[in-house]
């Protein structure tokens, strides 16, 4: 037996790999290129991309990256992306102070109130023997998703876009600049024809979920699942894919769906995380299962705490890691019915405790309406003297996408809060009224 080694050129950086693992797409000089992972052969896919008007550009102003923003079709033969139009967007200037001369960074960054913001022109690239580009027949969309002011998710995944299982249809949601309206559309990737299916408009702000977009199109059933807070709580609804007419409500009550994780169309089951339904801290996340008709709602992860779920490739099993701000994480493997199949790990914090570590103190108080319970964490000096008074620091994060406390999972160090407490303060952080994860009001 003889072996041969072949020296290949360096792989391009920031590639996006196809589902079959045989292709990768990257950006070079504002255009998209395709690389055959096996042969390293390169094919240019777009040719007219220029600075501020390139393809798959990962730039929202406040966040940017070098890799492309796109979504591969399941058969790895197409990809959905866009041409990013920032030609009329104003520049942002930032000096970085280092040893020697400061460096100036200049990039496009739209601000609230600007006349022009980023636009995207949606396209589909076909990657067979003769690659071709199909522009969707619609006006440019604002650079918006239903969960943020960005179109790029983790690893450059194109947000609010969904291929059908057979790669023959492309569904996506267009959001208005002010996030007050969202339009579900279905496109033909061969012709570029686009059909408007359904829209929701609100007077405040529409989000399709807290953690990620929760709409799903079930092409085989000619239906789609839509997330809405129209009842004041985030719930799931079924609509007709042909005419957008309402069919039925799936979840209901004074609690919220957080993230749709799995859908089993054959058994008509939805797996999702939710909050506010169990006793205790309303921000704890649990995994639930419900039938399409709304019946048989089951909590598959009943242990009190914040549950992080990771599914197996077959979706027959999942790992469940749960914890609280004061209780370290435990991990188990469960089947789809929530039954514990195996215990994996229990976090040992004995060394932390021996080193003087102290846990934050959970608390809840009434809001200004004297009815709503607010939840938070308090940090005290490890050498607290209960006979003394201490100044109180309110550790505040006022962003609309999360609260001051943030994730309820166990963390040995929550930024510098305990460090501030050791300086002689009592530090409190409270998830105030309006924090996402509860009711809209």
SULFENVEN-V94746 format. One record per residue. N is the residue number from 1. PSI is psi in whole degrees, -180 to 180 (* if undefined). Layout:
n = <N & N>
psi = <PSI & PSI>
//
This chain:
n = <1 & 2 & 3 & 4 & 5 & 6 & 7 & 8 & 9 & 10 & 11 & 12 & 13 & 14 & 15 & 16 & 17 & 18 & 19 & 20 & 21 & 22 & 23 & 24 & 25 & 26 & 27 & 28 & 29 & 30 & 31 & 32 & 33 & 34 & 35 & 36 & 37 & 38 & 39 & 40 & 41 & 42 & 43 & 44 & 45 & 46 & 47 & 48 & 49 & 50 & 51 & 52 & 53 & 54 & 55 & 56 & 57 & 58 & 59 & 60 & 61 & 62 & 63 & 64 & 65 & 66 & 67 & 68 & 69 & 70 & 71 & 72 & 73 & 74 & 75 & 76 & 77 & 78 & 79 & 80 & 81 & 82 & 83 & 84 & 85 & 86 & 87 & 88 & 89 & 90 & 91 & 92 & 93 & 94 & 95 & 96 & 97 & 98 & 99 & 100 & 101 & 102 & 103 & 104 & 105 & 106 & 107 & 108 & 109 & 110 & 111 & 112 & 113 & 114 & 115 & 116 & 117 & 118 & 119 & 120 & 121 & 122 & 123 & 124 & 125 & 126 & 127 & 128 & 129 & 130 & 131 & 132 & 133 & 134 & 135 & 136 & 137 & 138 & 139 & 140 & 141 & 142 & 143 & 144 & 145 & 146 & 147 & 148 & 149 & 150 & 151 & 152 & 153 & 154 & 155 & 156 & 157 & 158 & 159 & 160 & 161 & 162 & 163 & 164 & 165 & 166 & 167 & 168 & 169 & 170 & 171 & 172 & 173 & 174 & 175 & 176 & 177 & 178 & 179 & 180 & 181 & 182 & 183 & 184 & 185 & 186 & 187 & 188 & 189 & 190 & 191 & 192 & 193 & 194 & 195 & 196 & 197 & 198 & 199 & 200 & 201 & 202 & 203 & 204 & 205 & 206 & 207 & 208 & 209 & 210 & 211 & 212 & 213 & 214 & 215 & 216 & 217 & 218 & 219 & 220 & 221 & 222 & 223 & 224 & 225 & 226 & 227 & 228 & 229 & 230 & 231 & 232 & 233 & 234 & 235 & 236 & 237 & 238 & 239 & 240 & 241 & 242 & 243 & 244 & 245 & 246 & 247 & 248 & 249 & 250 & 251 & 252 & 253 & 254 & 255 & 256 & 257 & 258 & 259 & 260 & 261 & 262 & 263 & 264 & 265 & 266 & 267 & 268 & 269 & 270 & 271 & 272 & 273 & 274 & 275 & 276 & 277 & 278 & 279 & 280 & 281 & 282 & 283 & 284 & 285 & 286 & 287 & 288 & 289 & 290 & 291 & 292 & 293 & 294 & 295 & 296 & 297 & 298 & 299 & 300 & 301 & 302 & 303 & 304 & 305 & 306 & 307 & 308 & 309 & 310 & 311 & 312 & 313 & 314 & 315 & 316 & 317 & 318 & 319 & 320 & 321 & 322 & 323 & 324 & 325 & 326 & 327 & 328 & 329 & 330 & 331 & 332 & 333 & 334 & 335 & 336 & 337 & 338 & 339 & 340 & 341 & 342 & 343 & 344 & 345 & 346 & 347 & 348 & 349 & 350 & 351 & 352 & 353 & 354 & 355 & 356 & 357 & 358 & 359 & 360 & 361 & 362 & 363 & 364 & 365 & 366 & 367 & 368 & 369 & 370 & 371 & 372 & 373 & 374 & 375 & 376 & 377 & 378 & 379 & 380 & 381 & 382 & 383 & 384 & 385 & 386 & 387 & 388 & 389 & 390 & 391 & 392 & 393 & 394 & 395 & 396 & 397 & 398 & 399 & 400 & 401 & 402 & 403 & 404 & 405 & 406 & 407 & 408 & 409 & 410 & 411 & 412 & 413 & 414 & 415 & 416 & 417 & 418 & 419 & 420 & 421 & 422 & 423 & 424 & 425 & 426 & 427 & 428 & 429 & 430 & 431 & 432 & 433 & 434 & 435 & 436 & 437 & 438 & 439 & 440 & 441>
psi = <135 & 150 & 151 & 141 & 137 & 124 & 118 & 159 & 162 & 137 & 143 & 149 & 157 & 50 & 161 & 112 & 143 & 162 & -35 & -3 & 9 & -12 & 156 & 143 & 140 & 169 & 134 & 124 & 43 & 9 & 161 & 139 & 147 & 132 & 129 & 115 & -30 & -48 & -14 & 15 & 138 & 139 & 125 & 132 & -36 & 155 & -15 & 14 & 136 & 171 & 135 & 1 & 57 & -177 & 137 & 27 & 130 & 83 & 115 & 6 & -71 & -18 & 140 & 159 & 170 & -25 & 164 & 155 & 117 & 173 & 117 & 146 & 156 & -30 & 3 & 20 & -11 & 163 & 143 & 132 & -152 & 163 & 127 & 115 & 106 & 22 & -33 & 6 & 140 & 162 & 154 & 141 & 133 & 124 & 136 & 132 & 116 & 180 & 130 & -152 & 140 & 152 & 139 & 127 & 128 & 129 & 165 & 132 & 101 & 144 & 157 & 134 & -15 & 146 & -38 & 135 & 178 & 141 & 155 & 136 & 109 & 136 & 160 & 132 & 126 & 131 & 27 & -161 & -40 & 89 & 144 & 157 & 132 & 121 & 134 & 137 & 82 & 160 & 162 & 147 & 156 & 149 & 82 & 148 & 174 & 5 & -12 & -176 & 23 & 156 & -6 & 125 & -160 & 135 & 22 & 13 & 130 & 115 & 154 & 35 & 140 & 124 & 150 & 161 & -31 & 5 & 18 & -11 & 151 & 118 & 146 & 165 & 130 & 131 & 143 & 163 & -38 & 5 & 22 & -11 & 149 & 136 & 118 & 131 & 154 & 130 & 150 & 111 & -14 & -41 & -22 & 0 & 139 & 134 & 126 & 130 & -48 & 150 & 151 & 133 & 140 & 163 & -13 & -83 & 123 & 129 & 141 & 11 & 166 & -50 & -37 & 169 & 135 & 9 & 147 & 137 & 126 & 85 & -36 & -20 & -2 & 43 & 167 & 152 & 132 & 137 & 134 & 149 & 26 & -20 & 7 & -12 & 151 & 114 & 171 & 141 & 148 & 138 & 159 & 131 & -21 & -50 & -2 & 13 & 145 & 139 & -51 & 156 & 135 & -52 & 153 & 165 & 176 & 63 & 172 & 141 & 132 & -53 & 122 & 125 & -46 & 146 & 126 & 96 & -35 & -44 & 0 & 56 & 144 & 130 & 129 & 158 & 150 & 169 & 168 & -6 & -29 & 164 & 154 & -158 & 120 & -11 & -4 & 141 & 132 & 157 & 129 & 162 & 139 & 150 & 160 & -32 & 5 & -2 & 168 & 48 & 124 & 136 & 113 & -10 & 76 & -14 & 130 & 127 & -175 & 119 & 128 & 126 & 136 & 123 & 150 & 162 & -33 & -10 & 17 & -19 & 163 & 151 & 140 & 115 & 116 & 153 & 176 & 172 & -21 & -14 & 120 & 164 & 145 & 143 & 136 & 166 & 131 & 155 & -179 & -17 & 1 & -1 & 134 & 120 & -37 & 145 & 135 & -67 & 152 & 126 & 130 & 115 & 18 & -38 & -36 & -48 & -42 & -29 & -1 & 7 & 140 & 144 & 152 & 162 & 113 & 145 & 163 & 145 & 166 & 143 & -178 & -22 & -1 & 19 & -43 & 131 & 127 & 143 & 143 & -175 & 145 & 139 & 128 & 156 & 142 & -22 & 39 & 131 & 108 & -8 & -6 & 162 & 147 & 142 & 147 & 130 & 127 & 108 & 106 & 135 & 110 & 18 & 149 & -14 & -11 & 168 & -175 & -40 & -43 & -143 & 136 & 3 & 157 & 133 & 126 & -33 & 118 & 85 & -134 & 20 & -46 & -34 & -40 & -39 & -37 & -16 & -3 & 22 & 160 & 120 & 130 & 145 & 130 & 134 & 102 & 179 & 140 & -5 & 134 & 156 & -9 & -151 & 162 & -31 & *>
//
